[in-house]
Amino acid sequence: MHILQATSEFYPYSKTGGLADMVAGLSRALVQRRHELSVVTPLYQGIKARFEGLRPAGRPFIIPMGRSREKVRYWVLSTGRRMKIYFVQHNEYYDRPELYMEHGEGYWDNPERFILFSKAVVRLAQSLKPRPHVVHCHDWQAGLVPSLLTQQFAANTRPMTCFTIHNLAYQGICGPDKFALTGLPKSAFNVDGIEFFGRLNPMKAGLVFADQLTTVSPNYTREILTSEFGEGLEGVLLTRQQSLKGILNGVDYDTWKTTGNPHLPFDYSADDLSGKRRNKMALQRELKLPSSKNSQGPLFVSIGRLARQKGTELLLDSMNHWLQNNDGQLVILGSGDPTMESRCQSLCIAHPDKVRVCISHDEPLAHKLEAAADFFVMPSLYEPCGLNQLYSLRYGTIPLVFSTGGLTDTVMDLREHPRTGTGFTIQSKSTESLFRTYTEASALAKNRLKLNRIRKRGMKADFSWNHSAEEYERLYLRTQLNRDQRPNNQSYASNDPDTTLA
């Protein structure tokens, strides 16, 4: 099959979180399964300078955006025999310091930026040879693509569409005036289409018009059908339940590895863990944390976006209390909510010998932290899948997670399953439950034999992309066979010149 992935970020060219890793890992796994992959993503600031080999793909073209006409160009990079990456160039929209926001505020024109991107995706799907059999769209930034494809292609020629929900909480909702920019007919803006309480909702558009819906873990699929996690879209999801499937994200073990990793000072493996201790001491020296060969104090690490969803406030409150009377260290790597960033810095000031905070996105440091840590703290209030807990397992770092979403699917609790458990899965989402778990983890760290036995168990767990890619492959084939039965499998007809893409 020829599969076109439409994504707002794609590692290593752009990344703010797990979305970039997921699409990159899935794409490479599908290539290994001998499919042809095209990926389309915005040309963000710095990509052309950092990656050699980009070349223009065709001539510049015009995309109508309501009354304006925007000049756009594709750039292409070949990364192997079966994969090409197409970058959408529009300097005003994408040549910016960050991908979506600065200083904690989303860019005011994000609706325009990703409506344009969605139109560029559809134009690419029309022009690629051979045309893609599948257009796989990721999150709200590409949520309008299935409806635009329905408009532009005849029903018997349209590619099959798959829409993956990475985080239902982010929907791209904007004012109804933005609907005119899509070029879709007025009949699409209704309660059964892309309208949501009088506003335009790109996430809902993907849910309504895609042939197949997926989420990034089976448990999250069940959760979003409820009012607690459905973010107001649980009714829409219930109507599409037969086309909704949870497929667990995988890990690219060619990147996340403990031997031959250029980011790690020392190699180690499940058969020889001695390098893990040396990585811990090297990190302590680098961050100027006290280090002692005889110290039994555990090193806790947290990596990710600093936000309420990620449980940052609970992490800071519980750690502040625990570190006052216990031997241990904490390193936080991430950025996000300015208030949370400030609180992280305050925790560092309060515990200068125990806490370090790095407000940034630093991929090499993330590898070093995973390799050095004894425990990885991930108290997400909800988590569609999560990847850092999977990285932690491979690095022999024991995860401490709340029982939610994909964390439930991937971390087996040590207390309930002492012979097979891989981490601490915490049922109650509170500072008190975190405090108690830190104490349990600290006691475990003193039992080196038991600690290493659990580390090895996690390192041998297999969350490789090959399993998940096989599930997506079956899903694409099955959906191609069944999609003609979908009620929305027809083309929009419109004589409005603004409904044409170029």
N, C-alpha and C positions, 0 to 999 in steps of 0.2 A: 504494500500500500504506500501511497504518497500522503504523508500527514503534515499539515501546516499547523504549527503551534503559534498562537497569538498571545503574547504576554507583555506586561508593562515592565518586566525586569527579567534578566537572564544572566546567570553567573557564567563566566567571570566579568562580563561586560558591565553589568549594573546589578546592584543588590541593596535591599533594605532589610530583607528577612528571608524566611523559608520559601517564599514563592520562587525566587530566583534559583535556589538550589533544587527545588522540586522539578521545575520545568527542564533545567539542564540535565538532571539525573535521569528523568524519564526519557528525554530525547536521545541521550546517549545509549540508554538501554534498548530503545526501539531500533536504533541504528544497528546495534549488535544483533538484533533479531532480524536484520536484513530488510528493514523498511527504509524508505527514502524520507528524510526529514527536511522540512523547511521551517525556519523559525523567524517570526517577524516581531520586532520590538523597536521602541524609539531610539534614535541616535542622540543619547544624552551627552552632556559636556564631558570632554576628555576622552571619549572612546576612540576617536580617530587618531589621537596623539599616542594612546597607549597600545594600540593594536595595529601592527603592520598588516598589509594585505587587503585592506578595505578598498574596494573600487566601486565607481558609480555603476548602477544597474539601470540602463536605459536613460532616457532623457527626463528632465523635470516635467511635472504634469500639474494640473490644476484640480483641486478639490473644492467644490462649492460648500460654503458654510453659511447658509441663509443667503443674505445679500452680498456677502464678501466672497472673494475667490482667493484661495490660499495655494501658494506654490510649494510643492512637495517633491522630494526626490528619494529614491531608494539607493542605499549602498549595500553591497553584498560582501560577505566573507565566507569562503569555503573552508570548512574545518575537517574535511575528510571526503571519502568517496561518496558518501550518502547523506551528508548534511551541509546545508547552506543557511547562513543567518542573514536576514534582510533587516537593515536598519532604516527607519523612517526619519528622514531629515526635514525638520522645520525649525530653524534656529530660534525663532521667537518663542516657540512653545517648549522646546526641549533643551536648548543650550543654556542650562541654569545650574547653579551650584548643587542643588539637590534634586531628587526625583519628584517628590510630591509636595514637600513643605519646607519652610525655613523658620527657625526660631519658634517651633511649636505650632505654627499656623500653616494650614494648607494653602497652596497657591489659589488665588481667587478665580483663576480661569481654568482650573482643572476640568470642568465639564467640557469646555472647548477643546482642550488638549487631547482628551481621550475620545471625544466624538470624532475629531480629525483622525486620530489613530485608528479607530474602528473602521472608518471609511477607507483608509489606506490598506488595511488588512483585506477588505473585500475586493478592492481593486487588484491587489496582489493575487488573491485566489482566482480572479478572472483571467489574469495574464500568465500565470505560471504554466509551463509545459513540461511534463504532463500536468493537467489540473489536479489539485489534491482530491483524494477520496474523502478525507476527513479534515475538517477545520476544528481544532481543539482550542477553546477559548478559556482564559483563566481570569477569574475574579471580575469585579465590576468594570475595570478599565477596558475590558474587551467584551462586556456584557451586551452591547448593542450589535455585535457582529452577527449573531444568528438571525436577528430580525432584518438586518440589512441584506444578508445573503438571501433570505426569503423573498425580499423585494427584487433583487437583481437577477436571480437565476430562475429559469423555468423549473417547475417541480421535478421533472425527470432528469435534470442536469445538475441540480444543486448538490454540492458536497454534503455529506453527513456532518452534523454539528454536535460537538460534545462541549459542555460547559462545566468547569470545575469550580466549586465554591471553596475558596481557601479560608475565608473568614467572613461569615455572613453579617457581622456587625458593621462592616464597611461596604456601603451600597452605592456611593456616588450620587446620592439624591441631590437634585438641584431644581431650580425654579421651572415652571412650565414654559417660560419663554425660550428655554434652551431646546425645546422639542423641535422648533422650526429649523435648528441647525442640522438635525439628523436627516432631513429630506424625506422622512417617512410620511406616508399619507395620514391624514387626520384620523382615519379609522383605527390606527394603531394606538392612539392615545386615549385609552379607556380602561375601565377597571379590569377587563380581561386581557389587557395588553400591557403597556409599559407605564401607565399612569399609576401613581401611588399617592392617595389622598391629595389629589390635585397637583402633584409634582412629578417630575421625570425621575424614574428609578432605573438606572442601567442594570443593577443586579437583578431586579425583577424581570427586565427584558430578557436576560439570559435564561432565567428560570422558565419563562413562558414559551420562548421560541426555540430553544435548543432541542435537538432530537433526544439527547441523553444528558442526564445530570449526574455529576459525581461530587463526592466530598473526599477529604484526604484521610479519613479513618472511618471504620464501621460504627464506632460508638458515637462520633459526632453526627453521623447520618441519623441515628435514632434521636439524639438530643434536639436537633433543629426542627423536628416535627412537633415539638412542644412549645408552649407559650413562654417558658423560661428561657429557651435558647433560640427561638425562631425569629427574634428581632422584627416581629410584625409580619413576617412572610410565611409563618407556619401554615396558614390556610392555602397559600399558593403551592407550597411544597407538598401538602397532603394531596392536592389534586394531581400532582406529578409523581406521587410516591412509587408507582410502578416503573418509572423511568429514572429513579434515584438510586445510586449505589455508592457505598463507601469503599474506597480502595486505599489501603494504608500507604502512606509515603514510604519511599525507600531511602537508602543511604548510598552515596557514591563512595565505595570503599577504595577506589583509586586515589581519591582526594583525602578522605578521612581515614588515615592509616597511622600506625605507630612504628612502622619500619620503613625506611627510605623516605621519610617525610622531611622536606627541606626546612620546615618551620621548627622542627624539634631538635634540641641539642643532643639528645640521646635516644637511640632505638630501644624498644622493648616489645615483648609479646606475652601471650598467655602462658607460654612455656618458660619465659624468663622475664620476670617483673622488675628486676633490679634497676633497669633504666628509668622506671617510673619515679622511684625515689630520687634519682639524680636530677630528673626534670623538675621535680618539686623544689629541690634546693637551688637549682639554676634560676628558676622563676623568682624565688625569694630574694636571691641576690640582685636580680634585675630590677625588682620592684622595691628593693631596700626594706624587705620585711625580715624580722629576726629569724634566723635559721639555726637549728641545732640537730645534730644526728640523733641525739637522745630524746628529742622532744616528741611527745605523743599527741600533741594538739593537732586536730584535724584541720585541713585547709578546705574551706568551702568556697565554691565559685558560683557566680550567677552571670549569665551572658544573655543579652537580648534587649528588646525595647523596654524602656522605662515607662511603664504605664499601668493604670489600674488593672486592666485585663491580665497583665502578667504578674499581678500580686506584689508589685514593688513596695507598696506601702506596708503590707503585712510582713514582707521580708525585712524591711528596715526596722520596723517596730520590734519584731521578735529577735532579730540579731543584736540590736542595741541592748536589749534586756539580757540576752544570753551571754554576750561577750563581757559584761560587767563582772561576772563571777566565774567564768570558765576559760580554759586555755584553748584557744583556737584562732583561726584567721579567716578573713573573708576578702575576696577580690570580686569587684563588680565591673563588668565591661558592657557598655551600652549607651544609648542616648534616647531621648524622647521628650516626655513632658518636662518643661523647664522646672516646675516645682519639684518633681521627683529627682531631677538632676541635682538641684540645690540640696535636697534632703540627703542624697547620697554623699555629697561633699561634707555635710555636717556630721554624718556618721563617721567619716574618715577623721575629721578633726577631733571627735569625741574619743576615738580609739586609734591613736596615731601609730601604735606598734602592732595593731591587729587588722586594720582595714586599709585597702587600697581601692581607689575608684578611677576608672579610665573612661571618660565621657567621649566615646568615639565608636566608629565601626572599624575594627582592626582585625582582619582575617588571620594574619600570622599569630597575633597575640591570642586569638580565640583557640587556635590549635595548642599553643603552649599552656593555656589555662586548663584545657580539657586533659592534657597529658599530666599536668602537675597536681591537679586537685584530687583530694580524697572523696569529696562529695560534691555533687552538682545540685543546686537548689533551684527548683522551678515551680513556684507556688501559683501557677496560673489559675485564675478564677474560671476561665474556660479556655480550651486549647483545641482547635480543630484537629491537629495532629501533633505538631511539635517535632523538631528535628534534633534539638540539642540534647534531649535525653537519649536519643539513639546514638549520637556522636559519643556521649559520655559512656554508654555501655561498651562501645568498641574500644574506648581509651582506658577501660578499667576504672572508671570513675562512677561511683554509685549514685544514682539519681534519688533525690527527695522531691516528690511531686504530689500535687493534689489529685484526687481521683476525679478526672473529668476528661471528656473527649478522647483524643488519641493517646493521652498519657495512660489512661486505663487499659488501652489496647496493647501497650508496649512495655510497661513496667509491672512486673509481678512482685507483690508485696512480700518482703522477707518474713514478716511476722505471721502472716497467714500460710505461707508456703516456705518453711525454713529450708527445705531440701532443694527447691527449684527457684526460689525468689531471686530477683535481681536488683531490688531497690526498696525504698520506703514509699508506699502509696498511702496518702493521708486522706481520710474520709472527711474530716471536719476542716473547713476552710477558715482557720482562725490563727491568731498569733500564738495562742496557748498550745495548739496542736503542733505548730512549727517548733516552738520552744522545746516541747517534750521530745520531738523527733531529733533535734540537734543533740540532745542529751543522749538519746539512744545511739545515734551515729558516733558520738564521741566515745562511748563505751565500746562500740564495735571496732573503732580505730585502734584501740589498745590491744585487741586480740588479733595480732598480725596474721596468724594461721587462718582464722575464720574470714578475716577481711580479704585476704588474697584468694581464698576459695570462691568467694562471691564475685570478686573482680574477674576471675577467669571465666566464671559462668556467663557474665555479661559480655565479655570479649568474644566468646564463642557463639553468641546469639547471631542469627543471620537475618538482617533486615535489608538485604541487597535489593537493588532496583529490579533485578531480573524477574522476581516473583510478581511484583506489581505491574511491570511492563507486560507480562503475559496476561494478566487480568484485563488491562486496557486493550490489548490486542483482541482478546475474545469479545470484549464489549463493543469495539468498533465494528467487528464483523457481524455480530448479532444485530446491532442497531441498523446497519446498512440493509439487512434483510427485512427488518420490521418497520422501518420508518415510514413507508408509504401508508401505513394505517393511522399516522398522526393526523389529527384534525387541522393542524396549522401547516400541513405540507402542501401549500399552494403559494403562488407568487402574487405579490401585490401588483396591481396595475395602476399606473399613474401617468398622467400627461404633464404633470408639473415639472418644469425643467430643473427645479432645485432637487428633484429626487434622483437625478443622475449623479454619478460619482465623479465623472470627469468628462 
